[in-house]
Amino acid sequence: MGFVPVRSGLKDVPGIRSAYRVARSLYRRKDRWLAWPLVRQLRCLQLRRVTVLYPARARGTPVVRYYWGCFLEKHRDDIRGCVLEIGNTSTVRAFGGSQIQQAKAIDIAPTSSEVTIVADLATADHVEPDQFDCFVNQFTMHIIDDFRAALYHSIRLLKPAGVLLINFPARSGYPSDGIDLNGAGRTWVYRWFTPAGVEKALADLGMTKDDYELTTYGNFFSLTAYMAGIPAEELTSRELDYAEKDIPLLICARVVKPFQWPAQSEQPA
């Protein structure tokens, strides 16, 4: 998360450069002025409501996306070689850069020109295993009914010692009319996750604690802000980065596929 620089073509427009400098200065000091007692009270007042502050979270960076970016930044060295992403390859290219030799996308339908593997992750038996050095699976597990099968295939597609970078929302909105899959039908939010539930799912797939690492993000205020639709840019660093393990917002996992891992025939029911 950062301040967007002014376009070079506008730098000589009277007033634009000065206004930009003022805005940038205020942004750099946001942690200070957002913590002022009066500002804190006014910020709390905006939460006394029964609907989200910004419908459809149209403003700024959603808090969960901020957390996911922090996680990917921490593990960017894993995004290398032959990599896979859901829907398109924008995330792996942004974080993997020159480390990537080949990037592919998987989706339930050919929703973009980048989708070269058409498959439902829950029923992806027809997709060849042991293909990828890294799979970035983001914001999908809560909208797949049979998430255990999807998790199984997410690991199966990796080469031995390949890395799965995946997240599990602990909270999210619930669109009552479902989520449009870019013309490939609709799905729904079927569940939210807990760290214990994620660990149980991994253990059921034959993973030991040496094979994965969980990182939880979030606290009471960041969770409340996310559910209200308040973007990450309007929170202080402390409000974002303080981790309250009893109130997670996003659970992220780095899973390394063991060299000796159950065969496809051992997929859990």
C-alpha positions in Angstrom: 0.0 0.0 0.0 1.4 3.4 -0.9 0.7 6.8 -2.3 0.1 6.9 -6.0 2.5 9.3 -7.7 1.3 12.1 -9.9 1.5 11.5 -13.6 4.5 13.2 -15.1 2.4 14.9 -17.7 0.6 16.8 -15.0 3.6 17.9 -13.0 3.7 21.3 -14.7 0.0 22.1 -14.5 -0.4 25.1 -12.1 -1.5 24.0 -8.7 -1.4 20.3 -9.4 2.1 19.7 -8.1 1.6 21.7 -5.0 -1.7 20.0 -4.2 0.0 16.6 -4.7 2.8 17.5 -2.3 0.3 18.5 0.3 -1.7 15.3 -0.1 1.4 13.2 0.0 2.6 14.9 3.1 -0.8 14.3 4.8 -0.7 10.7 3.8 2.7 10.2 5.3 1.5 11.6 8.5 -1.8 9.7 8.6 -0.8 7.4 11.4 -0.4 10.5 13.6 -3.5 12.5 12.7 -5.8 9.4 12.5 -4.8 8.7 16.2 -5.9 12.2 17.4 -8.6 11.8 20.1 -11.2 13.9 18.2 -10.5 12.1 14.9 -10.7 8.7 16.6 -14.2 9.7 18.0 -15.4 10.8 14.6 -14.1 7.6 13.0 -16.0 5.5 15.5 -19.2 7.5 14.8 -19.1 6.3 11.2 -19.4 2.7 12.4 -22.7 3.3 14.1 -24.7 2.1 11.1 -26.5 -1.0 9.9 -25.2 -0.9 6.4 -21.7 -0.9 4.9 -20.0 2.4 4.6 -18.9 1.9 1.0 -21.2 -0.5 -0.7 -19.4 -3.2 -2.7 -16.1 -2.0 -1.2 -15.6 0.3 -4.3 -13.0 2.5 -2.6 -9.3 1.8 -2.2 -7.7 -1.4 -1.1 -9.8 -3.9 0.8 -8.2 -4.8 4.1 -8.0 -8.5 3.2 -6.1 -7.6 0.0 -3.7 -5.6 2.0 -3.0 -8.6 4.2 -2.7 -10.9 1.2 -0.2 -8.5 -0.4 1.9 -8.6 2.9 1.9 -12.4 2.8 2.9 -12.6 -0.9 5.6 -10.1 -0.3 7.0 -12.2 2.5 7.0 -15.3 0.2 7.8 -13.8 -3.2 10.8 -16.0 -3.6 8.5 -19.0 -3.8 6.8 -17.5 -6.9 9.2 -18.9 -9.5 9.6 -21.4 -12.3 6.4 -22.7 -13.7 3.6 -21.0 -11.8 -0.2 -21.2 -11.7 -2.9 -18.7 -10.6 -6.7 -18.6 -10.5 -8.4 -16.7 -13.4 -5.3 -14.8 -14.7 -1.6 -14.4 -14.0 -1.5 -10.8 -12.8 -0.6 -11.6 -9.2 2.1 -14.1 -9.9 3.7 -11.8 -12.5 3.6 -8.8 -10.1 5.3 -10.7 -7.3 7.4 -13.3 -9.2 8.7 -11.0 -12.0 11.8 -12.4 -13.6 11.8 -15.5 -11.5 8.9 -16.8 -13.5 9.7 -19.1 -16.5 6.1 -19.9 -17.4 2.8 -18.6 -16.0 -0.6 -20.3 -16.5 -4.1 -19.6 -15.2 -6.8 -22.1 -14.2 -10.5 -21.4 -14.0 -13.9 -23.1 -14.2 -14.4 -21.6 -17.7 -12.2 -19.8 -20.2 -13.0 -16.5 -18.6 -9.9 -14.8 -20.1 -7.3 -15.5 -22.8 -4.9 -16.5 -20.0 -6.9 -19.4 -18.9 -5.3 -22.4 -20.4 -6.5 -25.0 -17.9 -10.3 -25.2 -17.7 -11.3 -27.1 -14.6 -13.3 -27.0 -11.4 -10.7 -27.4 -8.7 -13.0 -29.7 -6.8 -13.2 -32.1 -9.7 -9.8 -31.6 -11.5 -8.9 -35.2 -11.8 -8.3 -34.8 -15.6 -5.6 -32.2 -15.0 -2.1 -33.7 -15.0 -0.4 -33.7 -11.6 3.2 -32.5 -10.7 3.2 -29.6 -13.1 4.0 -26.4 -11.1 6.6 -25.0 -8.9 4.1 -22.6 -7.3 0.4 -22.2 -7.2 -1.1 -18.9 -6.0 -4.7 -19.8 -5.0 -6.4 -16.7 -3.7 -9.9 -16.0 -2.4 -11.5 -19.1 -3.8 -11.8 -21.7 -1.0 -14.8 -20.1 0.7 -16.8 -20.1 -2.5 -16.1 -23.8 -3.4 -18.6 -26.2 -1.8 -16.2 -29.2 -1.7 -13.2 -27.2 -0.5 -11.3 -30.3 0.7 -11.3 -31.7 -2.8 -10.2 -28.3 -4.1 -7.4 -28.2 -1.6 -6.3 -31.7 -2.5 -6.1 -30.8 -6.2 -4.3 -27.6 -5.4 -1.5 -29.7 -3.9 -1.7 -32.5 -6.4 -0.9 -30.1 -9.3 2.4 -29.1 -7.7 5.7 -30.7 -8.4 7.3 -32.4 -5.3 8.7 -29.6 -3.1 6.4 -27.2 -5.0 4.8 -24.4 -3.0 1.1 -23.6 -2.6 0.4 -20.1 -1.4 -3.3 -20.0 -0.4 -5.7 -18.0 1.7 -8.8 -18.9 3.7 -11.1 -16.0 4.6 -12.1 -16.1 8.3 -14.7 -13.5 7.7 -16.3 -12.0 4.5 -19.4 -10.5 3.1 -22.2 -12.8 2.0 -23.9 -11.7 -1.3 -27.3 -13.2 -0.9 -27.8 -13.5 -4.7 -24.4 -15.2 -5.2 -21.2 -14.2 -7.0 -21.0 -13.9 -10.8 -18.1 -16.1 -12.2 -17.5 -13.9 -15.2 -20.2 -15.5 -17.3 -19.5 -19.0 -16.1 -22.5 -19.2 -13.7 -22.8 -18.2 -10.1 -21.5 -19.4 -6.8 -22.0 -18.6 -3.2 -20.0 -18.1 0.0 -20.3 -21.5 1.6 -18.1 -21.1 4.7 -15.6 -19.1 6.6 -12.5 -20.7 8.2 -10.7 -21.0 11.5 -7.0 -21.8 11.8 -7.9 -25.1 13.5 -10.2 -26.0 10.6 -7.5 -25.3 8.1 -4.9 -27.4 10.0 -7.5 -30.2 10.2 -8.1 -30.1 6.5 -4.3 -30.2 5.8 -3.8 -33.1 8.2 -6.6 -35.0 6.6 -4.6 -34.7 3.3 -1.5 -36.3 4.9 0.3 -33.0 5.7 2.3 -32.7 8.9 3.2 -29.5 10.6 6.6 -29.6 8.9 4.8 -29.3 5.5 3.0 -26.0 6.1 3.1 -22.7 7.8 0.0 -20.7 8.8 -0.1 -16.9 9.2 -3.2 -15.2 10.5 -3.9 -11.5 9.9 -6.4 -9.2 11.5 -7.8 -7.8 14.7 -11.1 -6.5 16.0 -10.8 -3.1 14.4 -9.5 -4.2 11.0 -12.2 -6.9 10.8 -14.8 -4.3 11.7 -13.4 -1.9 9.1 -13.4 -4.5 6.4 -16.9 -5.6 7.1 -18.0 -1.9 7.0 -16.2 -1.5 3.6 -13.5 0.9 4.9 -10.4 0.6 2.8 -6.9 -0.1 4.1 -5.8 3.4 3.2 -8.0 4.8 5.9 -6.5 2.7 8.7 -3.2 3.3 10.6 -0.3 0.9 10.5 -1.0 -0.3 14.0 -4.7 -0.9 13.2 -3.7 -2.9 10.2 -0.7 -4.8 11.5 -1.7 -5.7 15.0 -2.5 -9.5 14.9 -5.2 -10.8 17.3 -5.1 -14.5 17.0 -8.5 -15.0 18.6 -10.1 -12.7 15.9 -8.5 -13.4 12.6 -9.7 -11.9 9.3 -7.6 -13.8 6.9 -5.7 -17.1 7.2 -2.8 -17.6 4.8 -0.9 -20.8 4.3 2.4 -21.7 2.7 2.2 -25.4 1.9 5.2 -27.4 0.5 4.3 -30.6 -1.3 6.1 -33.6 0.3 8.2 -35.8 -2.0 6.3 -38.8 -0.6 2.6 -37.8 -0.8 -0.6 -39.8 -1.1 -1.5 -40.9 -4.7 -4.5 -39.6 -6.5 -6.5 -42.7 -5.6 -6.2 -41.7 -1.9 -8.1 -38.5 -2.4 -10.4 -38.0 0.6 -14.1 -38.4 0.1 
